């Protein structure tokens, strides 16, 4: 005779298990209600502080070896993958972009609508908020990508991806530059969000997203599988820190 105080449930294989045993007991700050699956995360560093393309290449290999941690649809659209690296200062200079010395400019990838009018409206807001902090949007670079590697669903909503460069920070404000860039990013996001809510056609801003804005790191990411990132962002193949 089964104990009526014991709850039982079916597993996907049809076996009965004690539901009371399916959750770990509360211990300290741990609560089983917050238990959930996690994405894979990997880190690659040079303990001596050395910088090289090999570091980026190894980080991409780590990402590619975690494909089992992500999900994808039948058409090979991923649920998202990305990589964060130190700003590749020398690489940027080799692209012919006249940035100031390391740490005195901010950069990051921005997803923008492909509609030219909507894109210009967003860029106007970005320039206003950047100049509000006495900074300058010095350069806007089109990020080289390969849409052919995307799944069909991802290709349908692919944004226009730009890399922005923000300069004009004074020497005394360099120690707080990261905080200033964070404020600029949040103000831009809030203004675009408010304009979308009051717009008769808010979907035109659905493709707007700032991946990061920093004077230290840069993030490459998208609606990708981990194996697609290197092939989609074609410049990462030659990226050197």
N, C-alpha and C positions, 0 to 999 in steps of 0.2 A: 504494500500500500504506500503510495507516494505521500510525502510530507507536504501538507497543504501550505506550509509556510515557505516552501522552496519554489521559487519561480524558475521555469525552464523555458528554453526557446530552441528553435531549430537553427542549425548552421546551414550554410549553402550546400553542404554535403548530406544534409538530412539527419545528422546526429544531434541528439539532445545534449545541451550543456547547461550547467547551472548559471542562470543569469546573474545571480549574486556574486559569482566568481569572475564574471567578465569584466568587472571594473576593479581597478586597484583601490585599496582603502586610502582615505584621506590621510596625509602625513605632512605635517608642517604646512608649508604654503602650497603643496601639491594638491590639485583637485582634478579628479578624473574627468569632470565635465569639460575641461579645457583640452582634453586629449584630442589630437588630430594628426593626420598625416603631414609630413614635412617634405619640402623640396630638398634636393641635394645641394650642398654648399661645399666648395673647395677653395683652398688658399695656397698660393705659391709665392715664396719670398726668397730673396737672397739675403742671408743673415749678415753679410758684410756690407749691405746697402748698394751692391752693384746693380747697374741697370743695363738691360740688353733686350734684343728681340727674342732671345731664347726664353726669357721669363714669360713674355706674352704668349709665345708659342706653346709653352708647357701649360699655361693657364687654360688656353683653348683646348688642349688635349684633355685636361681634367674635365672641362665642361662636356666635351664630346663623349667621355667615358661615363657620364652620368645620364645618358639618354633614358635609361630605365627609370629615372626618378621623375620624369615629366610625362605629360599626356599628349596625345595627338589624335586628330581625327583621321578618318579613312583617306582623306585627300592630302594627308601629311601637313595639316595646319597644326602648329604646336600651341601649347597653352602658355608659352612664354619662357624665354631664356635670356641671360645677359652676362656681361662681364664688366667688372670695375677695375680700372688700372690708374696708375699715376698719370698725370697729364704728360704726354710724350712731347716735351718741349723741342728737342732737336728735330723730331719728325715734323712738327708744325713749321719750323723754320725752313725745312727742306721743301715744304709745299709752297714757299714763297710768301708766307703770311708774316708780316713784319711785327710780330708781337714783342712787347718789352721783355725784360728779364724774368726768369722763372719766379712765380709767386705774385707778380704784379699785374696779372691779367686773369680774368675768369673765363671759363669756356664750358660748353656742354651741348648735348644734342637736343634739338627741339623738333617735335612732330607737328607739322602744320597741314591745314587743308590744301588740297590740290587746286581748289577754286582760287583764282588769283585775287579776286576782290576780297574774299574772306581772309586770305593770307595777309594782304596788305593792311587790313584793319587790325589784325592781331599784332603784326610787326609795329604798327603805330603805337599801340598800347605798350608794347615791350620797350620801345625807344623812350616813351614818356616816363616810364617807371625807372628805367636805367638812368636817365638824365636827372631824375628827381634826387638821386644820390650823388649828383655831380660826376657821373661816369659817362662813358661813351660806348655805343655799340660800334666797335671799330671795324668788324668784318663779319660777313655772313657767307659761310662756305657750304656749297652743296655736297652732301656726303655721298660718296660713290657706293651704290648698292646694286645687287643683282636680283631683281624681282622673280626671275625664272625659278629660283630655288624654293619660293614660297608655295604653300598649299593654296588651293583655289580660294578658300574662305579668307585667308590672310591677304591674298592678292587683291581681293575685291575692296578691302578697306585700308589698303596700304596708304600711309600719309606721305607727304613730301618731307624729307628729313634734311634739316639744316644744322650746321654747327655754328654757334654764335661765339664771338670773342668780345669781351667787355674789358675796357681799359680806363685809365684816368685816375686810379687810386693814388692818393698822396702817400709819401713815405711813412708818415706817422700813423696812417690808417691801415697799413699792410697787416699788422697783427690781428685786426678785426675784419679783414676783407671777407673772410668766409661767412661771417655773420651778416655782413652787409649784402652779399650775394644771395643769402638765404631769404632776407627780407624782400629783396627785389623779386625773387622768384615767386614768393607767396603773394605779393601784391599783384603781380601779373596774373597769376592763376585765379585769384579772387575776382579781379576785374573781368576777365574773360568769362568766368563762371556766371557772374551777375548779368553780363550782357547777353549771354546765351539764354538765361532764364527769362529775360524780358523781350527776347527776339521772337518774332512770329515764326521764324524758321531756325530754332536753336541747333538743329542737326549740323549746320554748317561749321560749328565749332567742335563737333565730336572728335575730330582728328587732331585737336590741339592737346599737346602734352609736353612738359619739360622733363626730360629724363634726368638731368642733373644740371647744376650750375655751381661751379666751384673753381677755386684757384689751386686745388691740390689734386683732385681726381676727376675722371670722366667715365661715364657709363655708356656702354653700347648694349642695347636690348631691344626686344620687339616680340611680336606674336610669332615666335619661332620655336623649333625644336632645338635642343642643344647642339645637334649636328649641323644645323643650318646656319648658325650665327657667323662662323668664319666665312662661309661661302656667300652669305647675304651682304655683310659689311666687307666688301672686297679689300678695303684698305687695312683691315686688321691683319691680313696676311703678311704685310710688310711693316707693321707697327713696331716701333722700337722706342723704349723708354728713355 
